[in-house]
Amino acid sequence: MNKLLCILGPTASGKTSLGVALAKLFNGEVISADSMQIYRGMDVGTAKPTAEEMDGVVHHMLDICDISESYSVARYVREADACAVDIISRGKLPIVVGGTGLYVDALINGREFSAYNEDSEFRQQLEIQAEKDGIDSVREILKKHDPASYERLHPNDKKRIIRAAEVWLSTGKTITQHDRETGALPPKYDAIKIGLNFENRSELYARIDKRVDIMLDNGLVDEVRRLLDSGHTGTALQAIGYKEFSEYLGGKMSLEEACEAVKQGSRRYAKRQLTWLRRDDSIHWITMNEPVDFDSVVQDACSYIRRNL
């Protein structure tokens, strides 16, 4: 199987630096798996790696769409998979780095979203039908062809109703059957997974707080102001750091309140990331303490990779 190296962990745990170091040691290129770093113009608040931080290592899946665009897991899988296939074809190792666990899992599986995508003709037709005739007209499709989904999904859950109907129209199978069959297939990639975390949660939270302070020093408020002045109103601006400082610029809270809200939101996000990752017992965890001995982290990662390549 195709090998894929994944560097996982909560925000501010040092994934970017480790990804670059390992790319140099194992002839690799980085594929970002961050759901916010895909957007152009959102640099400071997403901790997007700078040219200096990339240190000559090629990075993919950064700055690939405008803030106004809608982006999905399905689209990520298509585009990141194309990057991985190209990297492997050139005899290099794809190194997936990021904290969006859903993106990473979907990429490794490779097939989870193969039956449908956000741009499909069926999806567009169903959305038009729901707008014109109401969502109940789409539910009638499920009532006839997928009664289990008809009973299971809330009548107001438009997104999942349309998705279930789309799967039926695209494949002739219920979404339950489709998910069961695709879930039984082997993953597309043989993933070597390394997770970064801190022994003491307080040390991770301190790093997160410090990162927010650095973002402020690096011009996060000015970045948010530029996006707002450009007329951007996409859902990406609801991301942590952008929502709070948008409210500050709108006079809804003080700078200090916005800063604390970002820190608190980031800490909560890190907790959710760890909850997601801990479901996966195939991750090799490297547990750190402050001050971080980066050379030891790299050595631990290298030893594990060499045993599994």
N, C-alpha and C positions, 0 to 999 in steps of 0.2 A: 504494500500500500504506500501511497504518497505520505511522506513524513511532513509534519507540521509542528513547529515549536510554538507554544503559547505561554506568554508571560502575563500572569493574572494577578489580581489583588485590588484592594480598595484604593480610592483616590489618595494621592500624596505618599504612596508607599515606595516609590522609586522604580516603577516599571519602565519608564522611558530610558533611564540611564542603563538599566540592566539589558534592555533590548538592544541598545546600541553596542554595548560591550560584547554581547554574545554574537551579534551580527558580524562583528570584526573577527571573532575567534572561529566562527563556523561558516564563514562565507555566505552570510545571509542578507536578506533584505526585509525590512519591517513592513507589515501590513497593520495599519491602525484599526483597532476595534473600539472606537469611541464614538458614540452616537452624536456628539456635539462638535467634534473636531472635523467632521465632514463639511461643515459650513464655512464658506468664505467670509472673512471679516470678523469672525468670532475667534480671536486668537488669544488674547490675554486671559479672558474669563474661562477658557477651556483648557488652559495650560498647554496649548498646542506647542509641540517642540519647535524651538527656533533652529535656524541653520547651524548655529554654534552647538546646540545640544545634539543635533543629528550627527555632527562630526563626520560628514562625508558619507554616511550610510543612507542608502536610498530608502525613502519612506513612501508608502502608497496609502491611498484612501484618506488623504488630507485635502481640504479645500476643493471638494469635488462638486459642490452644489451651492446654489444661492439660498439665502435664508428664507426666501418666499416659497421655495419648493417644498413639497411634501416628500418625506423620505420614509422608507419602510425596511423591515428586516428582509423582506423578499428582495428588494433592490440591493441591499447590502450583500446578500449571499451571491447574487449574480456578479456584482462588480468585484467583490473581494476574491471570489473563486477564480475569476479571470486573472487577477493579479497572481494568485498562488500558482495557477497552472503555468503562467508565463515564467515565474521565478524558477519553478522546478525544471522547466524545459531548458533553462540556461544553466542547469547544474548547480543551482544555489538552494539555500534553505529558507523557506518562508517562515518568518517569525511574527506571529500575531501578538500585538501588544495592546492591551486596553482593559477597561473596566466594565464594558457593556457585555455582561455574561450571555445575554440572549443572542447577541450578534456572533459571539465566539462559538456557542453551541450549534447555532444554525449553520455556520460555515463548515464546521467539522462534519456535521451530518450530511450536508450538501443537498439533501432532497426534501427537507421539511416543507419547503414552500414551492416545490416544483410544479404543482398542479395549477397554480393561479398566481397572479401578481396584480399590483395595484393599477396597472395600466391596461388590463385585459378588456377585450370587447364586452365580455359578459358583465364584468364589474360596472362598466360605464352604462350598459343597458339597464342593469338592475337599479343603479342609483337614479337614473332618469325616471324609471318606472316608479320608484319609491317617492320621488319628488312630485310626480304628476298624479299618481293614483293612491299614494299612501303606502306605508310600510306593510299594511295588512295584505296588499296585493302580492307582495313578495312572499309573505308568510304562507300564502295559499300554495305556492310552489313547494314549500317544505311540507305542508299538510298533506299534499298528494304524494310526494316522492321521498320525504325524509321526516316521517311523523315523530320520530324520537327527538330530532332537533326542534321541531315545531313545538313540542311539549316542554322541552328543556329550556329554550331561550326565552327570556323576558320579551314581551311584545314591543317594548320600547328600545330593545338592544339592536338598533338599526345596523350597526357595524357587523355584528356576528351573524345576524339574520342574512344580510347580503353575502357575507363570506360563505355561509353554509349553502346558500342557493347557488352561488358561483361555482363551488366545488361540484355540486350535482350537475350543473349544466356543462361544466368543463370536462368532467370525468365519467359521468354516469354512475358515480358512487356517492354514498352519503359521506359527510365529513367525518363521521365516526369511523366508517370503514376505511376511508382514505388515510386517516391518521394512524389507524391500527396497522395498516399494511406498510406505510412508509416508516413507521416506528420500528417495525421488525427488520427492516433492511440494515445491513452493516453501514457504519459511517463511511464517508468518502475518504477521510484522511485518518491516518494513524497519528494521533496528537500526543506530543510530549508536553505535559502541562506542569508549569512551575508557578507556585503561588507565593506572593510576598505578604507578610503581615508582621505585626509587632507583638511581642510577648505581653506588653502592657498596653491596654487600649488607650490609656491616657497619653502615651507617647505618640501614638498615631494621631490622636485628636490635636495634640500640640503642633504636630507637623501640618495638619490641615489648617489650623488657625494661622500659623506662620505663612502658609502659602497664600491665604486670602490677603494678608497684610502686604505681601510681595506683589500680588496682583494690583492692589491699590497703588503702590509705589510705581508700578509699571504702566499705569494709565488706564485701568479698567473703567473708571467712570467716564473718561474721555471716549473710550471705545463704545460704551453704551450710548453716549450722547451722539456720536457719529451715526450709529445705526438708527437711532430714533429720528435724527434730523434728515436721514435719507428716506424716511417714510416706511421703514421696515416694520411690519406688524405680524410676522409669521410666528408660529407656535414655538420656534426655536428661541425666541426672546422670552419665553416662559422658563427657560433653563435657570438653574441655580446661578446666582451672580448677576444675571441679566434682568430678571424679574425684580429683584430687590433694589438694584440701583436705578432701574427705570422708575420705580416708585419714589426713590429719593429725588431724582431729577424732576419728578412730577409734583414734588412738595408734599408727598404723603407720609414721609418719615425722614428723620434726620440721617446724616451720614453715619453717625455712630450706630444708630438702630439698624440701618441697612447692612452695615458691616457685620454686626452681630448676627443678623438674620441669615446672612450668607454662610457664616461659620457654622451656625447651628444646622442649617439645611445641608451643608456639606458633610457634617458629622453623621447626620441621619442617613444620608446617601451612602456613606462608607459602610454603615451598619447593614444596610440592605444589600450592598454588594457582597459582603462577607456571608450573609445568610444564603444568598444564591450560590456562591462558590462552595460552601461547605456541604452542599448536597452531593458534590462530586468527589468520590473517594479515590479518583485516579490522579488527583493533583498532588504533586510533591511540594510540600510547604517549606519555605525557608523563613524561620522566625527570627526577627531581629530585635536588637535593643539599641537605644541611643547611648553614645554616638554610634552610628552604623559603621561597621567594618566592611566597606564595600568590596574589598579584595576577597574577603572570606565568603561573601554572598556569591560573587562570581565563581569562586572555586567550587562551592557547593553545587551551584547550577551546572557547571561544566562536568563535574563528576557524574551527576545524574543523567545529563544529556548523553555523555559517552556510553553509559551503560544501556541506554535505550535507543540509540541511533541504529 
